């Protein structure tokens, strides 16, 4: 099965996994599942980190990207067309 992980779950899974409910931990740890994270999440992390609104426990946004890939998350690209559709939806 495939799952799209939001920004909070991405950060928690990499930095503070105890915040993830036990019922979801199995999904994130199961290599049989494809776990996607939107590239928008990486932008959000960088933006909030740069503004001082997000603390990453000594990790940089660049390291989050590397850690996500190493942990088996697949990046899900968002196209300009998809973003344009949000306005008209």
Buried (B, 14 or more C-beta within 10 A) or exposed (E): EEBEBEBEBBBBBBBEEEEBEEEBEEBBBEEEEEBBBBEEBBEBBBEBBEEEEBEBEEBEBEEBBEBBEEBBBEBBEEEEEEEEEEEEE
